[in-house]
Amino acid sequence: MGARGNSSDSSQVSLGNVRQRTAHETVVEALRHAILSGELPGGTRLVQSELADRLGLSITPVREAIRQLATEGLIQLDSYRGAVVLTPAEEEMREVYDLLLTLTPMAARRAAERITEVELEQARSLAREMARTEDVAGWVLLHRSFHLVLYGAARSPRLLSIVTSLSDAAAPQIALSLREDASSRPWIDAGHAHLVDSFASGDPERAVEAMLDHLQSHKRSALGGSAEGG
C-alpha cells in the first residue's frame, strides 16, 4: 500500500461502530475494512492490546482475527515487529494474477454449467450494489462476495478455497489503486453485469472468456501501465 502512514500505530484508528457483531466477526470485519479503506495503511503495526481496548473486547478475538487476516494476505506476521499491515509488492501481484488467470477457466467453466437462478440473482444484486457504493472498502468487500457467488457455483470447495485466497491477496492492491484513481470504476462495474449475463447464458466458454477479460481489467487497474497482457 505504499510507504504512506508507516509511522502509524493501531491506537490512531477509529474502526467504526462494530459492537453489534460477534467478537471474532467484529474484529475481522473492522480490521478488513480499515485496511482496505486506507485507515490502516501498509506498514502499520497492529498492537493487540490497543485494538482490544479500542473495540472493547478481549485480546483473544483480536489475536484470532489477525491470524485470519494474515491468511488472507492483508496482514504480515513479522517475528520482530509482530503484526503489520501488508504492503502489496508488484512482483507478488503479478504472480497472484498469473495464477488467477490460470485457474479461472476451470472455475468459470464449472460454475457456468452448475450455477442456479438464485445464485445469478445474488450476483446481480451484488453487482448493482457495487455500482451504487462510493466507499472503496465497501466496494472491495462486495466484490469479494460477488466472486464468491460465481466461483462457489463450481461446487468445488478446494478450488474455491484456492481462488478465494488468491483474490484476497489481490484485494489490498485493488483498493489502493481505486483510492488513488477511481476512473476505472465505471467499466469495471459494467464488467460485472456482463459477467452475470455470461454465466446466465448457459455457454461455459462465454463465461470463461468474460471472466478472463474481467481479470485482465483488474490486472491493468492494479498494476497500471506496467501490467503485461494489455
Buried (B, 14 or more C-beta within 10 A) or exposed (E): BEEEBBEBEBEEBEBEEBEEEEBBEBBBBBBBBBBBBBBBBBBBBBBBEBBBBBBEBEEEBBBBBBEBBBEBBBBBBEEEEBBBBBBBEEEBBBEBBBBBBEBBBBBBBBBBBBBEEEBBEBBBBBBBBBBEBEEBBBBBBBBBBBBBBBBBBBEBEEBBEBBBBBBBBBBBBBBBBBBEEEEBBEEBBEBBBBBBBBBBEEBBEBBBBBBBBBBBBBBBBBBEEEBEEE
